[in-house]
Amino acid sequence: MTKWIGLRELVRHEIQQRGEEGCHVAGFMERLEAVDMDEAQIMELYHELMALEISPEFKYIEPSDLEAIRDERPEGPRTIHRDWDDEVWQDKFYGAWLGRAVGCALGKPLEAPSFMQGSAGRPGWHNIKLWFEGAEQWPIRHYTPSKSTAEAQYDIEIAHWSSLASCRDHIRFMETDDDIRYTVLGLLMLEERGLEFNSWDVGKMWHHRLSFGQVFTAEAQAYLNFARVTSHISGDQPDDWEKHIQWVRSYLNPFREWIGAQIRVDGYAYGAAGQPQLAAELAWRDASFSHVKNGIYGAMFCSAMIAAAFVESDVKRIVEIGLSEIPQHSRLAEDIALAVQIAEETPDQLELVEKIWDAFKHYHCVHTNNNAALCAAALIHSGGDFEKGITTAVLGGWDTDCNGATIGSILGASLGASVLPESWITPLNDTLYADISGFHPIAISECAQRSYHVFRKLQQ
């Protein structure tokens, strides 16, 4: 029924999710405790929870349908033309792929509870600082060290089991990671289907290319729900797929506004370089398979920013363009605006991540909104400086590898590979492993060339 957690814990997450969506959930936690481990009673409570109406006092307007989203967005450029020559374009595509890999690799060892959630009364960002200090490598100027005196002194540890190949003393390539796999899948979708794909095709590609062990939270539940739907369907997409999609992305899926969709958009955004509206639409098609509302908006926001970064260098303008593709009266738009304000008023990096943590710590550590807010703040704080951007995004805690990858992608696309710092680029040896057939391993430069060819093809 679920992947890692039991039904009881899943419903506990659902109570919080429904509350965040604007429903009155008072008393549900107490009722969940009272039913103990009785699965039938837990499911009865779950169905009652899902039937709740949004309170009329809820001030946000948060549709999940594309046209309704567009009706609620502010003015924006939609498409931005630049007459870069082929050499400049190709440098930017290589920069985007490299930047994503660098930021992901920096944050990957820190994707552990002590840094994502905090510990012993310390916020996650503080534990990250302690780790680098304990390795005598503070401030952050290189990849995460595998050893630190902070482990024994503060009882914190990196994700040893999954990320040693990304640590400073071991790194030789971009090791496999879901943030990289989804970028590859976005590239493959555009190579295979062009602009002719929807959420059904996303589900089919996942089932064809990914094992269940490679998907998490919202993706895992949508993957499982899609399997249930397709077990009754043979052949092509059913005519009534639109009737199924809400169930696929919502049933037993309290993670539907978490960060998963936001990390899946880069491959689409590269194909839509300079076209933030198209990039946001492609992100919507993908995200709507497993997410709703702010989970979708995070994907659209980041996709539009990445597409804009190929043709814009002003980081505040890039954030504004991202915001122009999501509903202006959504929780995410409000949170991003606050994050931008904090960043503009706070020049010190440590003070900035502390303020961002305090402002958004009420969200789960892998929710869309707090992580997107941190990305926006890190981008503003960077002023366009690559190292400053990725280190701020990772230092902030929460979903460290995802945020480092997103900011790396944006700044890499904006700056181009030729000006990215060699100290970050050289250790990767132009190589990534994605656990996807044909991409394990593959040259990062080849991925960039393929994205560039897709971009040119879609322009035609």
C-alpha positions as CSV (number, residue, x, y, z in Angstrom):
1,M,0.0,0.0,0.0
2,T,2.9,2.4,0.8
3,K,6.6,2.1,0.3
4,W,8.4,2.8,3.6
5,I,5.9,4.0,6.1
6,G,2.8,2.3,7.4
7,L,-0.8,3.4,6.7
8,R,-1.1,5.1,10.1
9,E,1.9,7.4,9.4
10,L,0.7,8.1,5.9
11,V,-2.6,9.3,7.3
12,R,-0.7,11.4,9.8
13,H,1.0,13.2,6.9
14,E,-2.4,13.5,5.1
15,I,-3.8,15.4,8.1
16,Q,-1.0,17.9,7.8
17,Q,-1.4,18.1,4.1
18,R,-5.2,18.7,4.2
19,G,-4.6,21.4,6.8
20,E,-2.1,23.1,4.5
21,E,-4.6,22.9,1.7
22,G,-7.0,25.0,3.7
23,C,-9.2,22.3,5.4
24,H,-10.3,22.3,9.0
25,V,-8.6,19.2,10.4
26,A,-9.0,19.9,14.1
27,G,-9.5,16.7,16.0
28,F,-8.2,14.3,13.3
29,M,-4.9,13.6,15.0
30,E,-6.6,12.7,18.2
31,R,-9.0,10.4,16.3
32,L,-6.1,8.8,14.5
33,E,-4.5,8.0,17.9
34,A,-7.7,6.6,19.2
35,V,-8.2,4.0,16.4
36,D,-4.8,2.5,17.2
37,M,-3.7,0.0,14.4
38,D,-7.1,-0.9,13.1
39,E,-6.6,-0.6,9.3
40,A,-10.3,-0.4,8.4
41,Q,-10.9,2.4,10.9
42,I,-7.8,4.2,9.6
43,M,-9.0,4.0,6.0
44,E,-12.5,5.2,7.1
45,L,-10.8,8.2,8.7
46,Y,-8.7,8.7,5.6
47,H,-11.7,8.9,3.3
48,E,-13.4,11.3,5.6
49,L,-10.3,13.5,5.5
50,M,-10.1,13.4,1.7
51,A,-13.8,14.5,1.5
52,L,-13.2,17.7,3.4
53,E,-14.0,21.0,1.7
54,I,-11.5,23.9,1.7
55,S,-12.5,26.5,4.1
56,P,-14.1,29.7,2.6
57,E,-11.6,31.7,4.8
58,F,-8.7,30.2,2.9
59,K,-7.2,33.2,1.1
60,Y,-5.2,31.3,-1.7
61,I,-6.3,30.4,-5.2
62,E,-4.6,27.2,-6.2
63,P,-5.8,25.3,-9.2
64,S,-4.0,22.3,-10.7
65,D,-5.4,22.6,-14.3
66,L,-3.0,24.4,-16.7
67,E,-5.4,26.9,-18.1
68,A,-6.7,27.8,-14.7
69,I,-3.1,28.2,-13.5
70,R,-2.4,30.5,-16.5
71,D,-5.5,32.6,-15.6
72,E,-4.1,33.2,-12.2
73,R,-0.5,34.1,-13.1
74,P,0.9,37.7,-13.4
75,E,2.2,39.2,-16.6
76,G,5.5,37.8,-18.0
77,P,7.7,37.7,-21.0
78,R,6.6,34.1,-22.0
79,T,9.3,34.0,-24.7
80,I,12.7,35.8,-24.8
81,H,14.7,36.0,-28.0
82,R,18.5,36.2,-28.0
83,D,20.7,35.9,-31.1
84,W,23.4,33.8,-29.5
85,D,25.6,31.9,-32.0
86,D,25.9,28.1,-31.8
87,E,29.1,28.2,-29.8
88,V,27.5,30.4,-27.1
89,W,24.3,28.2,-27.0
90,Q,26.3,25.0,-26.7
91,D,28.5,26.5,-23.9
92,K,25.3,27.3,-22.0
93,F,23.9,23.8,-22.4
94,Y,27.1,22.3,-21.2
95,G,27.1,24.8,-18.3
96,A,23.6,23.8,-17.3
97,W,24.3,20.1,-17.2
98,L,27.7,20.6,-15.4
99,G,26.1,23.1,-13.0
100,R,23.4,20.7,-12.1
101,A,25.8,17.8,-11.5
102,V,28.1,20.0,-9.4
103,G,25.4,21.3,-7.1
104,C,23.9,17.8,-6.8
105,A,27.2,16.3,-5.9
106,L,27.9,19.0,-3.3
107,G,24.6,18.4,-1.5
108,K,24.3,14.7,-1.9
109,P,26.4,13.6,1.2
110,L,24.4,16.1,3.3
111,E,21.1,14.5,2.4
112,A,20.9,13.0,5.9
113,P,18.5,13.7,8.8
114,S,21.0,15.8,10.8
115,F,21.3,18.3,7.9
116,M,17.9,18.1,6.5
117,Q,15.9,18.3,9.7
118,G,18.4,19.5,12.3
119,S,19.3,17.7,15.5
120,A,19.8,18.4,19.2
121,G,18.1,21.8,18.9
122,R,20.3,22.9,16.1
123,P,18.9,23.7,12.7
124,G,20.2,21.8,9.7
125,W,22.3,24.7,8.3
126,H,24.1,24.9,11.6
127,N,25.0,21.2,11.5
128,I,26.3,21.7,7.9
129,K,28.6,24.5,9.1
130,L,29.8,22.3,12.0
131,W,30.6,19.5,9.6
132,F,32.8,21.6,7.4
133,E,34.4,23.3,10.4
134,G,35.2,19.9,11.9
135,A,37.0,19.0,8.6
136,E,38.8,22.4,8.6
137,Q,37.1,23.2,5.3
138,W,34.9,26.1,6.3
139,P,33.7,28.2,4.5
140,I,32.5,25.8,1.8
141,R,34.8,26.1,-1.2
142,H,34.8,22.5,-2.4
143,Y,32.8,19.2,-2.2
144,T,31.7,17.8,1.2
145,P,34.5,16.1,3.2
146,S,33.8,12.5,4.1
147,K,35.2,12.8,7.6
148,S,34.8,15.5,10.3
149,T,35.4,15.7,14.0
150,A,31.7,16.9,14.2
151,E,30.6,13.3,13.8
152,A,31.9,12.4,17.2
153,Q,31.5,15.8,18.8
154,Y,27.9,16.5,17.8
155,D,26.6,13.1,16.8
156,I,25.9,14.1,13.2
157,E,26.9,12.1,10.1
158,I,26.7,12.3,6.4
159,A,24.8,9.9,4.1
160,H,27.7,7.4,4.1
161,W,25.8,4.6,2.5
162,S,24.7,6.5,-0.6
163,S,27.2,9.2,-1.3
164,L,30.8,8.5,-0.6
165,A,31.6,8.8,-4.4
166,S,30.4,12.4,-4.1
167,C,32.7,13.4,-1.2
168,R,35.7,15.6,-1.7
169,D,38.3,12.9,-1.1
170,H,36.6,10.4,-3.4
171,I,34.8,12.3,-6.2
172,R,35.7,11.3,-9.7
173,F,32.4,11.6,-11.5
174,M,28.7,12.5,-10.9
175,E,27.4,9.4,-9.1
176,T,23.9,8.1,-9.7
177,D,21.1,10.2,-8.1
178,D,17.4,10.8,-8.6
179,D,18.1,14.4,-9.4
180,I,20.2,13.3,-12.4
181,R,17.9,10.4,-13.4
182,Y,15.0,12.8,-13.9
183,T,17.1,15.2,-15.9
184,V,18.0,12.3,-18.2
185,L,14.3,11.2,-18.4
186,G,13.3,14.7,-19.4
187,L,15.9,14.7,-22.2
188,L,14.7,11.2,-23.4
189,M,11.0,12.3,-23.3
190,L,11.8,15.3,-25.6
191,E,14.0,13.1,-27.9
192,E,11.4,10.4,-28.2
193,R,8.1,12.4,-28.2
194,G,9.0,16.0,-28.8
195,L,6.1,18.2,-27.6
196,E,3.6,15.3,-28.1
197,F,3.5,13.9,-24.6
198,N,1.3,14.2,-21.5
199,S,1.2,12.7,-18.0
200,W,0.2,9.3,-19.3
201,D,3.4,9.2,-21.2
202,V,5.3,10.2,-18.1
203,G,3.8,7.2,-16.2
204,K,4.6,4.8,-19.1
205,M,8.2,6.1,-19.3
206,W,8.7,5.6,-15.5
207,H,7.4,2.1,-15.7
208,H,9.7,1.4,-18.6
209,R,12.8,3.1,-17.4
210,L,12.7,3.1,-13.6
211,S,12.4,0.4,-11.0
212,F,10.1,1.0,-8.0
213,G,13.3,1.3,-5.9
214,Q,14.3,4.4,-7.8
215,V,11.2,6.4,-6.9
216,F,10.3,8.1,-3.6
217,T,7.5,9.8,-1.8
218,A,5.0,11.3,-4.3
219,E,6.7,9.5,-7.2
220,A,6.5,6.2,-5.5
221,Q,2.8,6.4,-4.7
222,A,1.9,7.7,-8.2
223,Y,4.1,4.9,-9.7
224,L,2.1,2.4,-7.7
225,N,-1.3,3.9,-8.4
226,F,-0.5,4.1,-12.1
227,A,0.3,0.4,-12.0
228,R,-3.1,-0.3,-10.6
229,V,-4.8,1.7,-13.3
230,T,-2.7,0.2,-16.2
231,S,-3.3,-3.3,-14.9
232,H,-6.9,-2.9,-16.3
233,I,-5.9,-1.2,-19.5
234,S,-4.0,-2.6,-22.5
235,G,-2.6,-0.7,-25.4
236,D,-2.6,3.1,-25.8
237,Q,-3.7,5.8,-23.5
238,P,-7.4,5.4,-22.5
239,D,-9.9,8.1,-23.6
240,D,-10.8,8.7,-20.0
241,W,-7.3,9.2,-18.7
242,E,-8.2,12.6,-17.4
243,K,-10.7,10.8,-15.0
244,H,-7.9,8.6,-13.7
245,I,-5.2,11.2,-13.2
246,Q,-6.6,12.8,-10.1
247,W,-6.7,9.4,-8.4
248,V,-3.2,8.5,-9.5
249,R,-1.7,11.6,-8.1
250,S,-3.8,11.8,-4.9
251,Y,-4.8,8.4,-3.6
252,L,-2.7,7.7,-0.4
253,N,-0.3,10.4,-1.6
254,P,0.1,13.0,1.1
255,F,3.4,13.9,-0.6
256,R,1.7,15.6,-3.6
257,E,3.0,19.0,-2.7
258,W,6.5,17.9,-1.8
259,I,9.6,18.6,-3.8
260,G,9.6,15.6,-6.2
261,A,8.2,17.4,-9.2
262,Q,10.5,20.4,-8.8
263,I,13.6,18.2,-9.3
264,R,12.3,16.6,-12.5
265,V,12.1,19.7,-14.8
266,D,15.6,20.5,-16.0
267,G,15.6,18.2,-19.0
268,Y,12.4,19.9,-20.2
269,A,13.6,23.4,-19.4
270,Y,16.8,22.9,-21.5
271,G,14.7,22.0,-24.5
272,A,12.6,25.1,-24.0
273,A,15.6,27.5,-23.4
274,G,14.5,31.1,-23.7
275,Q,10.8,30.1,-23.6
276,P,9.7,30.2,-19.9
277,Q,6.0,29.7,-20.8
278,L,6.8,26.5,-22.8
279,A,9.2,25.3,-20.1
280,A,6.5,25.8,-17.4
281,E,4.0,23.9,-19.6
282,L,6.3,21.0,-20.1
283,A,6.9,21.0,-16.3
284,W,3.2,21.0,-15.7
285,R,2.7,18.0,-18.0
286,D,5.3,16.0,-16.0
287,A,4.4,17.3,-12.5
288,S,0.7,16.7,-12.9
289,F,1.3,13.0,-13.0
290,S,2.2,12.9,-9.3
291,H,1.5,16.3,-7.8
292,V,-1.1,19.0,-7.3
293,K,-1.2,22.7,-6.6
294,N,2.1,24.0,-5.1
295,G,3.8,20.7,-6.0
296,I,3.1,21.6,-9.6
297,Y,3.9,25.3,-9.1
298,G,7.4,24.5,-7.8
299,A,8.1,22.5,-11.0
300,M,6.7,25.3,-13.2
301,F,8.6,28.0,-11.2
302,C,12.0,26.3,-11.5
303,S,11.5,25.2,-15.1
304,A,10.7,28.8,-16.1
305,M,13.7,30.1,-14.2
306,I,16.0,27.6,-15.9
307,A,14.7,28.4,-19.4
308,A,15.0,32.1,-18.7
309,A,18.6,31.7,-17.4
310,F,19.8,30.8,-20.9
311,V,19.0,34.3,-22.0
312,E,19.0,36.4,-18.8
313,S,21.8,37.2,-16.4
314,D,20.0,39.3,-13.8
315,V,19.2,36.9,-11.0
316,K,16.2,38.9,-9.7
317,R,14.8,39.0,-13.2
318,I,15.1,35.3,-13.5
319,V,13.1,34.8,-10.2
320,E,10.5,37.3,-11.4
321,I,10.1,35.3,-14.7
322,G,9.7,32.1,-12.7
323,L,7.0,33.7,-10.6
324,S,5.2,35.0,-13.7
325,E,4.3,31.4,-14.6
326,I,2.5,30.4,-11.4
327,P,-0.6,31.7,-9.6
328,Q,0.1,35.0,-7.9
329,H,-2.3,34.2,-5.1
330,S,-0.7,30.8,-4.2
331,R,1.2,29.9,-1.0
332,L,4.3,29.3,-3.1
333,A,4.2,32.8,-4.7
334,E,3.8,34.3,-1.3
335,D,6.6,32.3,0.1
336,I,9.0,33.1,-2.7
337,A,8.2,36.9,-2.3
338,L,9.1,36.6,1.3
339,A,12.3,34.7,0.5
340,V,13.4,37.4,-2.0
341,Q,12.7,40.1,0.5
342,I,14.8,38.3,3.1
343,A,17.7,37.8,0.6
344,E,17.7,41.5,-0.5
345,E,17.8,42.7,3.1
346,T,20.4,40.1,4.3
347,P,23.9,40.3,2.7
348,D,25.5,37.8,5.2
349,Q,25.3,34.2,4.1
350,L,24.9,32.7,7.5
351,E,22.3,35.2,8.6
352,L,20.4,34.6,5.4
353,V,20.1,30.8,5.8
354,E,19.2,31.3,9.4
355,K,16.3,33.7,8.5
356,I,15.1,31.4,5.7
357,W,15.2,28.4,8.0
358,D,13.2,30.2,10.7
359,A,10.7,31.6,8.1
360,F,9.9,28.2,6.5
361,K,10.8,25.5,9.0
362,H,7.1,24.7,9.5
363,Y,7.2,22.8,6.3
364,H,8.4,19.2,6.0
365,C,12.1,19.2,5.0
366,V,11.3,17.9,1.5
367,H,8.2,20.1,0.9
368,T,8.2,22.2,-2.3
369,N,7.7,25.6,-0.7
370,N,10.5,25.9,1.8
371,N,13.0,24.4,-0.7
372,A,11.9,26.6,-3.6
373,A,12.1,29.6,-1.2
374,L,15.6,28.7,-0.3
375,C,16.5,28.4,-4.0
376,A,15.1,31.8,-4.7
377,A,17.0,33.3,-1.8
378,A,20.2,31.6,-2.8
379,L,19.9,32.8,-6.3
380,I,19.3,36.4,-5.3
381,H,22.2,36.2,-2.8
382,S,24.5,34.8,-5.4
383,G,24.3,37.9,-7.6
384,G,25.2,35.5,-10.4
385,D,28.3,34.0,-8.7
386,F,28.2,30.3,-9.3
387,E,30.1,29.2,-6.1
388,K,28.2,31.6,-3.9
389,G,24.9,30.3,-5.3
390,I,25.4,26.6,-4.9
391,T,27.1,26.8,-1.5
392,T,24.2,29.0,-0.1
393,A,21.6,26.6,-1.5
394,V,23.3,23.6,0.1
395,L,24.2,25.3,3.3
396,G,20.5,26.1,3.9
397,G,19.7,22.5,4.7
398,W,16.5,20.7,3.9
399,D,16.8,18.9,0.5
400,T,20.5,19.7,0.0
401,D,21.3,17.9,-3.2
402,C,18.0,19.0,-4.9
403,N,18.6,22.7,-4.1
404,G,22.3,22.6,-5.0
405,A,21.3,21.0,-8.4
406,T,18.6,23.5,-9.2
407,I,20.8,26.5,-8.5
408,G,23.7,24.9,-10.3
409,S,21.5,24.4,-13.3
410,I,20.2,28.0,-13.4
411,L,23.6,29.6,-12.9
412,G,25.3,27.1,-15.2
413,A,22.9,28.0,-18.0
414,S,23.3,31.7,-17.4
415,L,27.1,31.7,-17.2
416,G,28.1,28.9,-19.5
417,A,30.6,26.1,-18.9
418,S,33.6,28.1,-20.0
419,V,33.5,30.4,-17.0
420,L,32.5,27.8,-14.3
421,P,35.2,27.4,-11.7
422,E,37.6,24.6,-12.6
423,S,37.9,23.5,-8.9
424,W,34.3,22.4,-9.1
425,I,34.2,21.1,-12.7
426,T,37.5,19.1,-13.0
427,P,36.7,16.5,-10.3
428,L,33.7,15.3,-12.3
429,N,35.8,14.3,-15.3
430,D,32.9,15.1,-17.6
431,T,31.2,11.8,-16.5
432,L,27.9,10.9,-14.9
433,Y,26.2,7.7,-14.0
434,A,22.4,7.7,-14.0
435,D,21.3,4.1,-13.6
436,I,19.4,4.6,-16.9
437,S,20.2,2.4,-19.9
438,G,22.6,4.3,-22.2
439,F,23.5,6.8,-19.4
440,H,25.5,4.7,-17.1
441,P,28.1,6.1,-17.7
442,I,27.9,8.9,-20.2
443,A,29.8,12.1,-20.8
444,I,28.1,15.1,-19.4
445,S,29.2,16.9,-22.6
446,E,27.2,14.4,-24.6
447,C,24.1,15.0,-22.6
448,A,24.5,18.7,-23.2
449,Q,24.9,18.2,-26.9
450,R,21.8,16.0,-27.0
451,S,19.8,18.7,-25.1
452,Y,21.1,21.3,-27.6
453,H,19.9,19.2,-30.5
454,V,16.5,18.8,-28.9
455,F,16.3,22.5,-28.4
456,R,17.1,23.2,-32.0
457,K,14.5,20.6,-33.1
458,L,11.8,22.0,-31.0
459,Q,12.5,25.5,-32.4
460,Q,11.6,24.2,-35.8
